[in-house]
Amino acid sequence: MTDVASRRDVDERPAITERVVTLTVNGRPHTLRLDTRVTLLDALRDRLGLVGTKKGCDQGACGACTVHLDGRRVLACLTLAAQAEGRAITTIEGVSGADGQHPVQQAFMEHDGFQCGFCTPGQIMSAVALMAEGRAGSDAEIREFMSGNLCRCGAYPNIVAAIREAASQGGHDAGL
């Protein structure tokens, strides 16, 4: 008699498929051999050491892992690293220019737009993108387009104030 359960376990194991992927992160190319199932978030954090992008829920619900892919915000936990090949990836480590902080980063500091700081990189990356998209017209609009980024500490009024200030000072022209 054949052990069907053992045979089924062997047959259902997925084959691990690796490929060489070149990711351009913050303007620098990085060539990596990755399992095709590796997320962009895990490649950034575990393979490239860019730990500013946070792993919050790992299900696309909190926004802590927000990065820019060709200037558009994406959730790195829901994006496969292989999908980002040949595209420009910007992380929180690369959002500021050579002249220092991005205007959104400065405004977050001035308005105390963070408490524990865990969500702050994702909040900043989303704020930079929403300003570039021209969606910082009113507080209600800012709240709507930042609604995918959660803050467990409840710093939302300060985050909105920071974005409003950065947008009013022309911060939408920088960073993307």
C-alpha positions as CSV (number, residue, x, y, z in Angstrom):
1,M,0.0,0.0,0.0
2,T,1.3,3.4,-1.0
3,D,1.4,6.3,1.5
4,V,-0.7,8.8,-0.4
5,A,-0.2,11.6,2.1
6,S,3.6,11.5,1.7
7,R,3.4,11.4,-2.0
8,R,1.0,14.3,-2.1
9,D,3.3,16.4,0.1
10,V,6.2,15.8,-2.3
11,D,4.1,16.6,-5.4
12,E,2.6,19.8,-4.0
13,R,5.8,21.5,-3.0
14,P,6.4,24.5,-5.2
15,A,9.6,24.5,-7.2
16,I,11.8,27.4,-6.1
17,T,12.5,29.6,-9.1
18,E,15.3,32.1,-8.9
19,R,16.3,34.8,-11.3
20,V,18.7,37.6,-11.6
21,V,17.0,41.0,-11.1
22,T,18.5,44.4,-11.4
23,L,16.7,46.9,-9.2
24,T,17.5,50.7,-9.5
25,V,17.0,52.0,-6.0
26,N,17.5,55.7,-5.2
27,G,19.4,56.0,-8.5
28,R,21.8,53.1,-8.0
29,P,21.5,49.8,-9.7
30,H,21.6,46.6,-7.6
31,T,21.8,43.2,-9.2
32,L,20.4,40.4,-7.1
33,R,19.6,36.7,-7.4
34,L,16.1,36.4,-6.0
35,D,13.4,33.9,-5.6
36,T,10.6,35.1,-7.9
37,R,8.2,35.2,-5.0
38,V,10.3,37.8,-3.0
39,T,8.5,41.0,-2.5
40,L,10.0,44.4,-3.1
41,L,9.8,45.1,0.6
42,D,11.8,42.0,1.5
43,A,14.4,42.7,-1.2
44,L,14.8,46.3,0.0
45,R,15.1,45.4,3.7
46,D,16.7,42.0,3.7
47,R,18.9,42.1,0.6
48,L,19.8,45.8,0.3
49,G,19.7,46.8,4.0
50,L,17.3,49.7,3.3
51,V,15.3,49.3,6.5
52,G,13.6,52.7,6.4
53,T,10.8,51.1,4.5
54,K,8.8,49.4,7.3
55,K,7.0,46.0,7.3
56,G,3.8,46.8,9.1
57,C,0.9,44.5,8.3
58,D,2.5,42.7,5.3
59,Q,-0.9,42.6,3.7
60,G,-1.2,46.0,2.0
61,A,-3.5,47.5,4.7
62,C,-1.3,49.9,6.6
63,G,0.9,51.9,4.1
64,A,4.1,51.6,6.2
65,C,5.9,50.0,3.2
66,T,5.0,52.8,0.7
67,V,7.8,53.5,-1.8
68,H,7.7,55.2,-5.2
69,L,7.9,53.1,-8.4
70,D,8.5,55.3,-11.4
71,G,7.2,58.3,-9.3
72,R,4.0,56.6,-8.3
73,R,3.4,55.3,-4.8
74,V,3.1,51.5,-4.4
75,L,2.9,49.2,-1.4
76,A,6.2,47.3,-1.4
77,C,4.7,44.4,0.5
78,L,2.3,43.7,-2.4
79,T,4.8,44.3,-5.2
80,L,7.1,41.5,-6.3
81,A,10.7,42.6,-6.7
82,A,10.8,41.2,-10.2
83,Q,8.0,43.5,-11.1
84,A,10.2,46.5,-10.3
85,E,13.0,45.5,-12.6
86,G,13.8,48.3,-15.1
87,R,11.9,50.8,-13.1
88,A,13.0,53.6,-10.8
89,I,12.5,52.8,-7.1
90,T,12.7,55.6,-4.5
91,T,12.7,54.7,-0.8
92,I,12.6,57.0,2.2
93,E,16.4,56.9,2.2
94,G,16.4,58.5,-1.3
95,V,13.6,61.0,-1.1
96,S,15.7,63.9,0.1
97,G,17.9,65.8,-2.3
98,A,21.6,66.6,-2.0
99,D,20.6,69.8,-0.2
100,G,19.2,68.0,2.8
101,Q,15.7,67.1,3.8
102,H,12.7,67.0,1.5
103,P,10.2,69.8,2.4
104,V,7.8,67.1,3.7
105,Q,10.4,65.7,6.0
106,Q,11.1,69.2,7.4
107,A,7.3,69.9,7.8
108,F,6.8,66.6,9.6
109,M,9.5,67.7,12.1
110,E,8.1,71.2,12.5
111,H,4.5,70.0,13.0
112,D,5.3,66.9,15.1
113,G,3.8,64.7,12.4
114,F,5.1,61.6,14.1
115,Q,5.0,60.0,17.5
116,C,6.5,56.6,17.6
117,G,7.8,57.1,14.1
118,F,7.1,53.6,12.7
119,C,4.6,54.8,10.1
120,T,6.5,58.0,9.3
121,P,8.5,56.7,6.3
122,G,5.4,55.5,4.6
123,Q,3.5,58.6,5.5
124,I,6.2,60.8,4.0
125,M,6.5,58.8,0.8
126,S,2.7,59.0,0.4
127,A,2.7,62.7,1.2
128,V,5.4,63.4,-1.4
129,A,3.4,61.5,-4.0
130,L,0.1,63.1,-3.3
131,M,1.6,66.5,-3.6
132,A,3.2,65.6,-6.9
133,E,-0.2,64.3,-8.0
134,G,-1.7,67.7,-7.1
135,R,-3.9,66.3,-4.4
136,A,-3.0,68.6,-1.5
137,G,-5.7,71.2,-2.2
138,S,-7.7,71.0,1.1
139,D,-7.4,69.2,4.4
140,A,-10.3,66.9,3.3
141,E,-8.4,66.0,0.1
142,I,-5.2,65.4,2.0
143,R,-7.0,63.1,4.4
144,E,-8.7,61.2,1.6
145,F,-5.5,60.6,-0.4
146,M,-3.5,59.7,2.8
147,S,-6.2,57.3,4.0
148,G,-4.2,54.2,3.0
149,N,-1.5,55.1,5.6
150,L,-2.4,54.3,9.2
151,C,-0.9,55.8,12.3
152,R,-1.5,53.8,15.5
153,C,-0.5,56.9,17.6
154,G,-3.2,59.1,16.0
155,A,-0.9,61.9,14.7
156,Y,-3.3,62.6,11.8
157,P,-4.0,66.3,12.5
158,N,-0.3,67.0,12.7
159,I,0.4,64.9,9.5
160,V,-2.3,66.9,7.6
161,A,-0.8,70.2,8.9
162,A,2.7,69.1,7.8
163,I,1.5,68.2,4.3
164,R,-0.5,71.4,4.0
165,E,2.6,73.5,4.9
166,A,4.9,71.6,2.6
167,A,2.4,72.0,-0.3
168,S,2.0,75.7,0.4
169,Q,5.7,76.2,0.2
170,G,6.1,74.5,-3.1
171,G,7.2,71.1,-1.8
172,H,5.2,69.4,-4.6
173,D,8.0,70.3,-7.0
174,A,10.7,68.3,-5.1
175,G,11.3,64.7,-4.7
176,L,9.7,62.8,-7.6
